[in-house]
């Protein structure tokens, strides 16, 4: 079984700042990390490989420094890595990104057919959750999003069963391979890399592809030219001025603490108490 995991190198969101004048993200001096959601997909892919055999290939599109994230993924246990890097990819939005990644996956499949493509549910820098579904659409793959658990994979029947989280609960879905799966956060526990894998990652010969090597058929669909998305404004939310209400709970019982908390809430939101009384009386 061959699994491809799409990962992205992103700036550490805990250290991102917004420029007060230009309203753009200030990336200078901000360390880069693997998108946290992608790590859950990587771990799930490696668990399937450990159980069923095969290999895991990690794929990323970005500048040359994205090699660091690919080597980290190799150090965690991935088998192979491909980096898409070319000036034609600069400025890509989700539409252009999904096109480039789908082209690369198609190229990889020419020599080693891909059974499952994994991706995180979204990235912490864009938060659109569009790239994974975009890849599935372009490659005509069955699409399973917001997956909390991969129940099992039957290679003989070419089927996969997953638990998908939805607003109404959990859906248990079965579909055929090949497919694309986007994993939710907390779906597994990410392993620590072993020393042999770390040494292998340092020596590994990464495959670095430009647009031509990745099999890009129409370069106008990449980068800024292929990106219809226009960001009008980026801004930091205003700091809240409201301060927390402190309640002295010394020597009070649980019931007294609950009553004090409710009183504090109704005091801060006078209309809320009247609304709740109307709802309780059935007059609203």
KEFINU-965634 format. One record per residue: x, y, z of N, C-alpha, C in turn. Coordinates in Angstrom, 1 decimal. Example, Ala and Ser with C-alpha at 12.3 -4.5 7.8 and 13.67 -1.06 7.14 Angstrom:
(node (13.2 -5.7 7.8) (12.3 -4.5 7.8) (13.2 -3.3 7.8))
(node (12.8 -2.2 7.1) (13.7 -1.1 7.1) (12.9 0.0 7.9))
// end
This chain:
(node (0.8 -1.2 0.0) (0.0 0.0 0.0) (0.9 1.2 0.0))
(node (0.5 2.2 -0.8) (1.3 3.4 -0.9) (0.4 4.6 -0.5))
(node (0.9 5.3 0.5) (0.1 6.5 1.1) (0.9 7.7 0.9))
(node (0.3 8.8 0.4) (0.9 10.1 0.2) (0.3 11.0 1.3))
(node (1.1 11.7 2.0) (0.6 12.7 3.0) (1.1 14.1 2.6))
(node (0.1 15.0 2.4) (0.4 16.3 2.1) (0.6 17.1 3.4))
(node (1.8 17.8 3.5) (2.1 18.6 4.6) (2.4 20.0 4.2))
(node (2.3 20.9 5.1) (2.7 22.3 4.8) (3.6 22.9 5.9))
(node (4.6 23.6 5.5) (5.4 24.3 6.5) (4.8 25.7 6.7))
(node (4.4 26.0 8.0) (3.7 27.2 8.3) (4.4 28.0 9.4))
(node (4.2 29.3 9.5) (4.8 30.1 10.6) (4.1 29.7 11.9))
(node (4.9 29.6 13.0) (4.3 29.3 14.3) (3.3 30.3 14.7))
(node (2.0 29.9 14.7) (1.0 30.9 15.0) (1.1 31.6 16.3))
(node (1.8 31.0 17.3) (1.9 31.6 18.6) (2.8 32.8 18.6))
(node (3.6 32.9 17.5) (4.5 34.1 17.4) (4.3 35.0 16.3))
(node (3.1 34.8 15.6) (2.8 35.7 14.4) (2.3 37.1 14.9))
(node (2.7 38.1 14.3) (2.3 39.4 14.6) (1.8 40.1 13.3))
(node (0.9 41.0 13.4) (0.3 41.8 12.3) (0.9 43.2 12.3))
(node (1.4 43.6 11.2) (2.0 44.9 11.1) (0.9 46.0 11.3))
(node (1.2 47.0 12.2) (0.1 47.9 12.6) (-0.2 48.9 11.4))
(node (0.7 49.1 10.5) (0.4 50.0 9.4) (-0.1 49.3 8.1))
(node (0.6 48.3 7.7) (0.2 47.6 6.4) (-0.8 46.5 6.6))
(node (-1.1 46.1 7.9) (-2.0 45.0 8.2) (-1.7 43.7 7.5))
(node (-0.4 43.5 7.3) (0.1 42.2 6.8) (0.8 41.4 7.9))
(node (0.8 40.1 7.7) (1.5 39.2 8.6) (3.0 39.4 8.6))
(node (3.6 39.6 9.7) (5.0 39.8 9.8) (5.7 38.4 10.1))
(node (6.3 37.9 9.1) (6.9 36.6 9.2) (8.4 36.6 9.5))
(node (9.0 37.8 9.5) (10.4 37.9 9.8) (10.7 37.4 11.2))
(node (11.6 36.5 11.4) (12.0 36.1 12.7) (11.0 35.1 13.4))
(node (10.0 34.7 12.6) (9.0 33.8 13.2) (9.4 32.3 12.7))
(node (9.6 31.4 13.7) (10.1 30.1 13.3) (8.9 29.3 12.5))
(node (9.3 28.4 11.7) (8.4 27.6 10.9) (8.2 26.2 11.5))
(node (7.0 25.7 11.4) (6.8 24.4 11.9) (5.9 23.6 10.9))
(node (5.8 22.3 11.0) (4.8 21.5 10.2) (3.4 21.9 10.7))
(node (2.5 22.1 9.8) (1.2 22.4 10.2) (0.7 21.4 11.2))
(node (0.3 21.8 12.4) (-0.1 20.8 13.4) (-1.1 19.7 13.0))
(node (-2.1 20.2 12.2) (-3.2 19.2 11.7) (-2.6 18.2 10.8))
(node (-1.6 18.5 10.1) (-1.0 17.5 9.2) (-0.3 16.4 9.9))
(node (0.2 16.7 11.1) (0.9 15.7 11.9) (0.0 14.5 12.3))
(node (-1.3 14.8 12.5) (-2.2 13.7 12.8) (-2.5 12.8 11.6))
(node (-2.5 13.5 10.4) (-2.6 12.7 9.2) (-1.3 11.8 9.0))
(node (-0.2 12.4 9.2) (1.1 11.7 9.1) (1.1 10.5 10.0))
(node (0.7 10.7 11.2) (0.7 9.6 12.2) (-0.3 8.5 11.8))
(node (-1.4 8.8 11.3) (-2.4 7.8 10.9) (-1.9 7.1 9.7))
(node (-1.2 7.7 8.8) (-0.7 7.1 7.6) (0.4 6.1 8.0))
(node (1.2 6.4 8.9) (2.3 5.5 9.4) (1.7 4.4 10.2))
(node (0.6 4.6 10.9) (0.0 3.4 11.6) (-0.5 2.4 10.6))
(node (-1.2 2.9 9.5) (-1.7 2.0 8.5) (-0.5 1.2 7.9))
(node (0.5 1.9 7.6) (1.7 1.3 7.0) (2.3 0.2 7.9))
(node (2.4 0.5 9.2) (2.9 -0.4 10.2) (2.1 -1.7 10.3))
(node (0.8 -1.5 10.0) (-0.2 -2.6 10.2) (-0.3 -3.4 8.9))
(node (-0.4 -2.7 7.7) (-0.7 -3.4 6.5) (0.5 -3.5 5.5))
(node (1.6 -2.8 5.9) (2.8 -2.8 5.0) (2.7 -1.6 4.0))
(node (3.7 -1.5 3.2) (3.7 -0.5 2.2) (4.7 0.7 2.6))
(node (4.4 1.9 2.1) (5.3 3.0 2.4) (4.5 4.3 2.4))
(node (5.1 5.3 3.1) (4.5 6.6 3.2) (5.4 7.6 2.6))
(node (4.8 8.4 1.7) (5.6 9.5 1.0) (5.0 10.8 1.5))
(node (5.8 11.7 1.9) (5.3 13.1 2.3) (5.6 14.0 1.2))
(node (4.6 14.9 0.9) (4.6 15.8 -0.2) (4.3 17.2 0.3))
(node (5.2 18.2 -0.1) (4.9 19.6 0.3) (5.3 20.5 -0.8))
(node (4.6 21.6 -0.9) (4.9 22.7 -1.8) (5.3 23.9 -1.0))
(node (6.4 24.5 -1.4) (6.9 25.7 -0.7) (8.3 26.1 -1.1))
(node (8.9 27.1 -0.4) (10.2 27.5 -0.7) (11.2 26.4 -0.4))
(node (12.5 26.5 -0.8) (13.5 25.5 -0.5) (13.6 25.2 1.0))
(node (13.3 26.2 1.9) (13.5 25.9 3.3) (12.4 25.0 3.9))
(node (11.4 24.7 3.0) (10.4 23.7 3.5) (11.0 22.3 3.6))
(node (12.2 22.1 3.1) (12.9 20.9 3.2) (13.0 20.5 4.7))
(node (13.1 21.5 5.6) (13.3 21.2 7.0) (12.1 20.4 7.5))
(node (10.9 20.8 7.1) (9.7 20.1 7.5) (9.6 18.7 7.0))
(node (10.0 18.5 5.7) (10.0 17.2 5.1) (11.0 16.3 5.9))
(node (12.2 16.8 6.2) (13.1 16.0 6.9) (12.6 15.6 8.4))
(node (11.9 16.5 9.0) (11.3 16.2 10.3) (10.3 15.1 10.1))
(node (9.5 15.1 9.0) (8.5 14.1 8.8) (9.2 12.7 8.6))
(node (10.4 12.8 7.9) (11.2 11.5 7.7) (11.7 11.1 9.0))
(node (12.1 12.0 9.9) (12.6 11.6 11.2) (11.5 11.0 12.1))
(node (10.3 11.3 11.8) (9.2 10.7 12.6) (8.8 9.3 12.1))
(node (9.3 9.0 10.8) (9.1 7.6 10.3) (8.6 7.5 8.9))
(node (8.4 8.6 8.2) (8.0 8.6 6.8) (9.1 7.9 6.0))
(node (8.7 7.3 4.8) (9.7 6.6 4.0) (10.3 7.4 2.9))
(node (9.6 8.4 2.4) (10.1 9.2 1.2) (9.5 10.6 1.3))
(node (10.1 11.5 0.5) (9.7 12.9 0.6) (9.9 13.5 -0.8))
(node (8.9 14.4 -1.1) (9.0 15.2 -2.4) (8.7 16.6 -2.1))
(node (9.5 17.5 -2.6) (9.3 18.9 -2.4) (9.0 19.6 -3.7))
(node (7.9 20.3 -3.8) (7.6 21.1 -5.0) (8.1 22.5 -4.7))
(node (9.0 23.0 -5.5) (9.5 24.3 -5.2) (9.9 25.0 -6.6))
(node (9.3 26.1 -6.9) (9.5 26.8 -8.2) (8.9 28.2 -8.0))
(node (9.6 29.1 -8.7) (9.1 30.5 -8.6) (7.7 30.6 -9.2))
(node (7.3 29.7 -10.0) (5.9 29.7 -10.6) (4.8 29.4 -9.6))
(node (5.2 28.8 -8.4) (4.3 28.5 -7.4) (4.0 29.6 -6.4))
(node (4.9 30.7 -6.5) (4.8 31.8 -5.5) (3.4 32.5 -5.6))
(node (2.9 32.7 -4.4) (1.6 33.4 -4.3) (0.4 32.6 -4.6))
(node (0.5 31.3 -4.5) (-0.6 30.4 -4.8) (-1.7 30.5 -3.7))
(node (-2.9 30.5 -4.2) (-4.0 30.4 -3.2) (-4.4 28.9 -3.2))
(node (-5.6 28.6 -2.5) (-5.9 27.2 -2.4) (-6.2 26.5 -3.7))
(node (-6.8 27.2 -4.7) (-7.1 26.7 -6.0) (-5.8 26.3 -6.7))
(node (-4.8 27.2 -6.7) (-3.6 26.9 -7.4) (-2.8 25.8 -6.7))
(node (-2.8 25.9 -5.3) (-2.1 24.9 -4.5) (-2.6 23.5 -4.8))
(node (-3.9 23.3 -4.8) (-4.5 22.0 -5.0) (-4.2 21.5 -6.4))
(node (-4.1 22.4 -7.4) (-3.7 22.0 -8.7) (-2.3 21.5 -8.8))
(node (-1.4 22.2 -8.2) (0.0 21.8 -8.2) (0.2 20.4 -7.4))
(node (-0.4 20.3 -6.3) (-0.2 19.1 -5.5) (-0.9 17.9 -6.2))
(node (-2.1 18.1 -6.8) (-2.7 17.0 -7.5) (-1.9 16.6 -8.7))
(node (-1.2 17.5 -9.4) (-0.3 17.2 -10.5) (0.8 16.3 -10.0))
(node (1.4 16.7 -8.9) (2.5 15.9 -8.3) (2.1 14.5 -7.9))
(node (0.9 14.4 -7.3) (0.5 13.1 -6.9) (0.2 12.2 -8.1))
(node (-0.3 12.8 -9.1) (-0.5 12.0 -10.4) (0.9 11.6 -10.9))
(node (1.9 12.4 -10.8) (3.2 12.1 -11.3) (3.8 11.0 -10.4))
(node (3.6 11.0 -9.1) (4.1 10.0 -8.2) (3.4 8.7 -8.6))
(node (2.1 8.7 -8.9) (1.4 7.5 -9.2) (1.8 6.8 -10.4))
(node (2.5 7.5 -11.3) (2.9 6.9 -12.6) (3.9 5.7 -12.3))
(node (4.7 5.9 -11.3) (5.7 4.8 -11.0) (5.3 4.0 -9.7))
(node (4.5 4.6 -8.9) (4.1 3.9 -7.7) (2.7 4.3 -7.3))
(node (1.7 3.5 -7.8) (0.2 3.9 -7.6) (-0.1 4.2 -6.2))
(node (-0.9 5.3 -6.0) (-1.2 5.8 -4.6) (-2.6 5.3 -4.2))
(node (-2.7 4.7 -3.0) (-3.9 4.1 -2.5) (-4.7 5.1 -1.7))
(node (-4.0 5.9 -0.9) (-4.7 6.8 0.0) (-3.9 8.1 0.0))
(node (-4.5 9.2 0.0) (-3.9 10.6 0.2) (-4.4 11.1 1.5))
(node (-3.5 11.5 2.4) (-3.9 12.1 3.7) (-3.6 13.6 3.6))
(node (-4.4 14.3 4.4) (-4.1 15.8 4.6) (-4.7 16.2 5.9))
(node (-4.2 17.2 6.5) (-4.8 17.8 7.7) (-6.1 18.4 7.3))
(node (-7.0 18.6 8.3) (-8.3 19.2 8.0) (-8.2 20.6 7.5))
(node (-7.1 21.3 7.9) (-6.9 22.7 7.4) (-5.5 23.1 7.9))
(node (-5.1 24.3 7.5) (-3.8 24.8 8.0) (-4.0 26.0 8.9))
(node (-3.1 26.2 9.8) (-3.3 27.2 10.8) (-3.0 28.6 10.3))
(node (-2.4 28.7 9.1) (-2.2 30.1 8.5) (-3.3 30.5 7.6))
(node (-4.0 29.6 6.9) (-5.1 29.9 6.0) (-6.4 29.6 6.6))
(node (-6.5 28.4 7.3) (-7.8 28.0 7.9) (-9.0 27.8 6.9))
(node (-8.7 27.5 5.7) (-9.7 27.4 4.7) (-10.3 26.0 4.6))
(node (-9.5 24.9 4.8) (-9.9 23.5 4.7) (-10.3 23.2 3.2))
(node (-9.7 23.9 2.3) (-10.1 23.7 0.9) (-9.1 22.9 0.0))
(node (-7.8 22.8 0.5) (-6.8 22.2 -0.4) (-7.1 20.7 -0.5))
(node (-7.4 20.0 0.7) (-7.6 18.6 0.6) (-8.8 18.2 -0.3))
(node (-10.0 18.8 -0.1) (-11.1 18.5 -1.1) (-10.7 18.9 -2.5))
(node (-9.9 20.0 -2.7) (-9.6 20.4 -4.0) (-8.7 19.3 -4.7))
(node (-7.8 18.7 -4.0) (-7.0 17.6 -4.6) (-7.9 16.5 -4.9))
(node (-8.8 16.1 -4.0) (-9.7 15.0 -4.3) (-10.5 15.2 -5.6))
(node (-11.0 16.4 -5.7) (-11.9 16.7 -6.9) (-11.0 16.6 -8.2))
(node (-9.8 17.1 -8.2) (-9.0 17.1 -9.4) (-8.5 15.7 -9.7))
(node (-8.3 14.9 -8.8) (-7.9 13.5 -9.0) (-9.0 12.5 -9.1))
(node (-10.3 13.0 -8.9) (-11.5 12.1 -8.9) (-11.4 11.1 -7.8))
(node (-11.0 11.4 -6.6) (-10.8 10.5 -5.5) (-12.1 10.6 -4.6))
(node (-12.4 9.5 -4.0) (-13.4 9.5 -3.0) (-12.9 10.4 -1.8))
(node (-13.8 11.2 -1.3) (-13.4 12.2 -0.3) (-14.0 12.0 1.1))
(node (-13.2 11.9 2.1) (-13.6 11.7 3.5) (-13.0 12.8 4.3))
(node (-13.8 13.7 4.7) (-13.2 14.9 5.5) (-13.6 14.8 7.0))
(node (-12.9 15.5 7.8) (-13.2 15.5 9.3) (-13.2 14.1 9.9))
(node (-12.3 13.3 9.5) (-12.2 11.9 10.0) (-11.6 11.9 11.4))
(node (-12.3 11.3 12.3) (-11.8 11.2 13.7) (-11.1 9.8 13.9))
(node (-11.4 8.8 13.1) (-10.8 7.5 13.2) (-10.9 6.7 11.9))
(node (-9.8 6.0 11.6) (-9.8 5.1 10.5) (-10.0 3.7 11.1))
(node (-11.3 3.2 10.9) (-11.6 1.9 11.5) (-10.9 0.8 10.9))
(node (-10.7 0.8 9.6) (-9.9 -0.3 9.0) (-9.8 -0.1 7.5))
(node (-8.8 -0.8 6.9) (-8.6 -0.8 5.4) (-8.5 -2.3 5.0))
(node (-9.3 -2.6 4.0) (-9.3 -4.0 3.4) (-8.7 -3.8 2.0))
(node (-7.5 -4.3 1.9) (-6.8 -4.1 0.6) (-7.3 -5.1 -0.4))
(node (-7.8 -6.2 0.0) (-8.4 -7.2 -1.0) (-9.6 -6.7 -1.6))
(node (-10.5 -6.1 -0.8) (-11.8 -5.5 -1.3) (-11.6 -4.1 -1.8))
(node (-10.4 -3.5 -1.5) (-10.1 -2.1 -1.8) (-11.2 -1.2 -1.2))
(node (-11.3 -1.3 0.1) (-12.3 -0.5 0.9) (-11.7 0.0 2.1))
(node (-12.2 1.2 2.6) (-11.8 1.8 3.9) (-13.0 2.2 4.6))
(node (-13.0 2.0 6.0) (-14.1 2.4 6.8) (-13.6 3.4 7.8))
(node (-14.3 4.5 7.9) (-13.8 5.6 8.8) (-15.0 6.1 9.7))
(node (-14.6 6.8 10.8) (-15.6 7.5 11.6) (-15.4 9.0 11.3))
(node (-16.5 9.6 10.8) (-16.4 11.0 10.4) (-17.3 11.8 11.4))
(node (-16.7 12.8 12.0) (-17.4 13.7 12.9) (-18.3 14.7 12.1))
(node (-19.5 14.8 12.5) (-20.4 15.7 11.9) (-21.2 16.5 13.0))
(node (-22.0 17.4 12.6) (-22.8 18.2 13.6) (-23.8 17.3 14.4))
(node (-24.3 16.3 13.7) (-25.3 15.5 14.4) (-24.7 14.3 15.1))
(node (-23.4 14.1 15.1) (-22.8 13.0 15.8) (-21.6 12.5 15.0))
(node (-21.5 11.2 14.9) (-20.5 10.5 14.2) (-21.0 9.6 13.1))
(node (-20.5 9.8 11.9) (-20.9 9.0 10.7) (-19.9 7.9 10.5))
(node (-20.4 6.6 10.4) (-19.5 5.5 10.0) (-19.6 5.3 8.5))
(node (-18.6 5.6 7.8) (-18.6 5.6 6.3) (-17.7 4.5 5.7))
(node (-18.1 3.9 4.6) (-17.3 3.0 3.9) (-17.2 3.4 2.5))
(node (-16.0 3.4 1.9) (-15.8 3.9 0.5) (-14.7 3.0 -0.1))
(node (-14.5 3.2 -1.4) (-13.5 2.4 -2.1) (-12.2 3.2 -2.2))
(node (-11.2 2.5 -2.4) (-9.9 3.0 -2.7) (-9.7 3.2 -4.2))
(node (-8.9 4.2 -4.6) (-8.2 5.2 -3.8) (-9.1 6.3 -3.3))
(node (-8.7 6.9 -2.2) (-9.5 8.0 -1.6) (-8.6 9.0 -0.9))
(node (-9.2 10.1 -0.6) (-8.5 11.2 0.2) (-9.1 11.4 1.5))
(node (-8.3 11.4 2.6) (-8.8 11.5 4.0) (-8.2 12.8 4.6))
(node (-9.0 13.6 5.2) (-8.5 14.7 6.1) (-8.8 14.4 7.5))
(node (-7.8 14.4 8.3) (-7.9 14.0 9.7) (-8.1 15.2 10.7))
(node (-8.9 14.9 11.7) (-9.2 15.9 12.7) (-8.0 15.9 13.8))
(node (-7.9 17.0 14.5) (-6.9 17.1 15.6) (-7.3 16.1 16.7))
(node (-6.4 15.6 17.4) (-6.6 14.7 18.5) (-7.1 13.3 18.2))
(node (-7.0 13.0 16.9) (-7.4 11.7 16.4) (-6.5 10.6 16.8))
(node (-5.2 10.9 17.1) (-4.3 9.9 17.5) (-3.2 10.6 18.3))
(node (-2.2 9.9 18.8) (-1.1 10.4 19.5) (0.2 10.3 18.7))
(node (0.8 11.5 18.4) (1.9 11.5 17.5) (3.1 10.9 18.1))
(node (3.8 10.0 17.4) (4.9 9.3 18.0) (6.2 10.2 18.0))
(node (7.2 9.8 18.8) (8.5 10.4 18.8) (9.4 9.7 17.7))
(node (10.2 10.5 17.1) (11.1 9.9 16.1) (12.2 9.1 16.8))
(node (12.6 8.0 16.2) (13.7 7.2 16.7) (15.0 7.7 16.2))
(node (16.1 7.3 16.8) (17.4 7.8 16.4) (17.7 7.2 15.0))
(node (17.5 6.0 14.7) (17.7 5.5 13.3) (17.0 6.3 12.3))
(node (15.7 6.6 12.5) (14.9 7.4 11.6) (15.5 8.8 11.4))
(node (16.0 9.4 12.5) (16.5 10.8 12.5) (17.8 10.8 11.6))
(node (18.7 9.8 11.8) (19.9 9.7 11.0) (19.5 9.4 9.6))
(node (18.5 8.6 9.3) (18.1 8.3 7.9) (17.6 9.6 7.3))
(node (16.8 10.4 8.1) (16.3 11.7 7.5) (17.4 12.6 7.1))
(node (18.4 12.7 7.9) (19.5 13.6 7.6) (20.2 13.2 6.4))
(node (20.3 11.9 6.1) (21.0 11.4 4.9) (20.1 11.3 3.7))
(node (18.8 11.3 3.8) (17.9 11.0 2.8) (18.0 12.0 1.6))
(node (18.0 11.5 0.4) (18.0 12.3 -0.8) (16.6 12.7 -1.2))
(node (16.3 13.9 -0.8) (14.9 14.4 -1.1) (14.7 14.6 -2.7))
(node (13.5 14.3 -3.1) (13.2 14.6 -4.5) (12.7 16.0 -4.6))
(node (13.4 16.9 -5.3) (13.0 18.3 -5.4) (12.5 18.5 -6.8))
(node (11.2 18.8 -7.0) (10.6 19.0 -8.3) (10.2 20.4 -8.6))
(node (10.6 20.9 -9.8) (10.0 22.2 -10.2) (8.7 21.9 -11.0))
(node (8.2 22.9 -11.6) (6.9 22.8 -12.2) (6.9 21.7 -13.3))
(node (8.0 21.7 -14.1) (8.1 20.7 -15.2) (8.2 19.3 -14.7))
(node (9.1 19.1 -13.7) (9.3 17.8 -13.1) (8.0 17.2 -12.4))
(node (7.2 18.1 -11.9) (5.9 17.7 -11.2) (4.8 17.4 -12.2))
(node (5.1 17.6 -13.5) (4.0 17.3 -14.5) (3.0 18.4 -14.6))
(node (3.3 19.6 -14.3) (2.3 20.7 -14.5) (2.0 20.9 -15.9))
(node (0.8 20.7 -16.3) (0.4 20.9 -17.7) (0.2 22.3 -18.2))
(node (-0.4 23.1 -17.3) (-0.7 24.5 -17.6) (-0.2 25.4 -16.5))
(node (1.0 26.0 -16.8) (1.6 26.9 -15.8) (0.8 28.1 -15.4))
(node (-0.1 28.5 -16.2) (-1.0 29.6 -15.9) (-1.9 29.4 -14.8))
(node (-2.1 28.1 -14.4) (-3.0 27.7 -13.3) (-2.2 27.7 -11.9))
(node (-0.9 28.1 -12.0) (-0.1 28.1 -10.8) (0.2 29.5 -10.3))
(node (0.6 29.6 -9.1) (1.0 30.9 -8.5) (0.0 32.0 -8.6))
(node (0.4 33.2 -8.7) (-0.5 34.4 -8.7) (-1.5 34.3 -9.9))
(node (-0.9 33.9 -11.0) (-1.8 33.9 -12.2) (-3.0 32.9 -12.1))
(node (-2.7 31.9 -11.4) (-3.8 30.9 -11.2) (-4.6 31.0 -9.9))
(node (-4.4 32.2 -9.2) (-5.1 32.4 -7.9) (-6.1 33.5 -8.0))
(node (-7.4 33.2 -8.1) (-8.4 34.2 -8.1) (-8.7 34.9 -6.8))
(node (-8.2 34.3 -5.7) (-8.5 34.8 -4.4) (-7.7 36.2 -4.2))
(node (-8.4 37.2 -3.7) (-7.8 38.4 -3.3) (-8.1 38.7 -1.9))
(node (-7.0 38.9 -1.1) (-7.1 39.2 0.3) (-7.3 40.8 0.5))
(node (-8.4 41.2 0.9) (-8.7 42.6 1.0) (-8.0 43.2 2.2))
(node (-8.0 42.5 3.3) (-7.5 43.1 4.5) (-7.1 42.0 5.5))
(node (-6.0 42.2 6.3) (-5.7 41.3 7.4) (-5.5 42.2 8.6))
(node (-6.1 41.8 9.7) (-6.0 42.7 10.9) (-6.1 41.8 12.1))
(node (-5.5 42.4 13.2) (-5.5 41.7 14.5) (-6.8 42.2 15.2))
(node (-7.5 41.3 15.9) (-8.7 41.7 16.6) (-8.3 42.6 17.8))
(node (-9.2 43.5 18.0) (-9.0 44.5 19.1) (-9.0 43.8 20.5))
(node (-8.2 44.3 21.3) (-8.1 43.7 22.7) (-9.4 44.0 23.4))
(node (-9.9 43.0 24.1) (-11.1 43.2 24.9) (-10.8 44.0 26.2))
(node (-11.7 45.0 26.5) (-11.5 45.8 27.6) (-12.2 45.3 28.9))
(node (-13.1 44.4 28.7) (-13.9 43.9 29.8) (-12.9 43.0 30.7))
(node (-13.1 43.2 32.0) (-12.3 42.4 32.9) (-13.1 41.3 33.5))
(node (-12.5 40.2 33.9) (-13.2 39.1 34.5) (-13.7 39.5 35.9))
(node (-14.9 39.0 36.2) (-15.5 39.2 37.5) (-15.0 38.2 38.5))
(node (-14.5 38.7 39.6) (-13.9 37.8 40.6) (-15.0 37.5 41.6))
(node (-15.1 36.2 42.0) (-16.1 35.8 43.0) (-15.4 35.1 44.1))
(node (-15.6 35.5 45.3) (-14.9 34.9 46.5) (-15.7 33.7 46.9))
(node (-15.0 32.5 46.8) (-15.7 31.2 47.1) (-15.2 30.6 48.4))
(node (-14.5 31.4 49.1) (-13.9 30.9 50.4) (-15.0 30.4 51.3))
(node (-14.9 29.1 51.7) (-15.9 28.6 52.7) (-17.3 28.4 52.1))
(node (-17.5 28.5 50.8) (-18.8 28.3 50.3) (-19.0 26.9 49.7))
(node (-20.2 26.4 49.7) (-20.5 25.1 49.1) (-20.6 25.2 47.6))
(node (-20.8 24.1 47.0) (-20.9 24.1 45.5) (-22.2 24.8 45.1))
(node (-23.3 24.6 45.8) (-24.5 25.3 45.4) (-24.4 26.8 45.6))
(node (-23.7 27.2 46.6) (-23.5 28.6 46.8) (-22.7 29.3 45.8))
(node (-21.6 28.5 45.4) (-20.7 29.0 44.3) (-21.5 29.1 43.0))
(node (-22.3 28.1 42.7) (-23.1 28.1 41.4) (-24.1 29.3 41.4))
(node (-24.8 29.5 42.6) (-25.7 30.6 42.7) (-25.0 32.0 42.5))
(node (-23.8 32.1 43.1) (-23.1 33.4 43.0) (-22.7 33.6 41.5))
(node (-22.3 32.5 40.8) (-21.9 32.7 39.4) (-23.0 33.1 38.6))
(node (-24.2 32.5 38.8) (-25.4 32.8 38.1) (-25.8 34.3 38.3))
(node (-25.8 34.7 39.6) (-26.1 36.1 39.9) (-25.2 37.0 39.2))
(node (-23.9 36.7 39.1) (-22.9 37.6 38.5) (-23.2 37.7 37.0))
(node (-23.6 36.5 36.4) (-23.9 36.5 34.9) (-25.1 37.4 34.7))
(node (-26.2 37.2 35.5) (-27.4 38.0 35.3) (-27.2 39.5 35.5))
(node (-26.3 39.8 36.4) (-26.0 41.2 36.7) (-25.3 41.8 35.5))
(node (-24.4 41.0 34.9) (-23.7 41.6 33.7) (-24.6 41.6 32.5))
(node (-25.5 40.7 32.4) (-26.4 40.6 31.2) (-27.9 40.6 31.7))
(node (-28.4 41.8 32.1) (-29.8 41.9 32.6) (-30.8 41.3 31.7))
(node (-30.7 41.5 30.4) (-31.8 41.0 29.5) (-31.8 39.4 29.5))
(node (-30.7 38.8 29.8) (-30.6 37.4 29.7) (-31.6 36.7 30.7))
(node (-31.7 37.2 31.9) (-32.5 36.7 33.0) (-34.0 36.7 32.5))
(node (-34.4 37.9 32.0) (-35.8 38.0 31.5) (-36.1 37.1 30.3))
(node (-35.1 36.9 29.4) (-35.3 36.0 28.3) (-35.5 34.6 28.8))
(node (-34.7 34.1 29.8) (-34.7 32.8 30.3) (-36.0 32.5 31.0))
(node (-36.5 33.5 31.7) (-37.8 33.4 32.4) (-38.9 33.2 31.4))
(node (-38.9 34.0 30.3) (-39.9 33.9 29.3) (-39.9 32.5 28.7))
(node (-38.7 32.0 28.4) (-38.6 30.6 27.8) (-39.1 29.6 28.8))
(node (-38.8 29.7 30.1) (-39.2 28.7 31.1) (-40.8 28.7 31.2))
(node (-41.4 29.9 31.1) (-42.8 30.0 31.2) (-43.6 29.7 29.9))
(node (-42.8 29.5 28.8) (-43.4 29.2 27.6) (-44.1 30.4 26.9))
(node (-43.8 31.6 27.3) (-44.4 32.8 26.7) (-43.6 33.3 25.6))
(node (-42.6 32.6 25.2) (-41.7 33.1 24.1) (-41.4 32.0 23.1))
// end
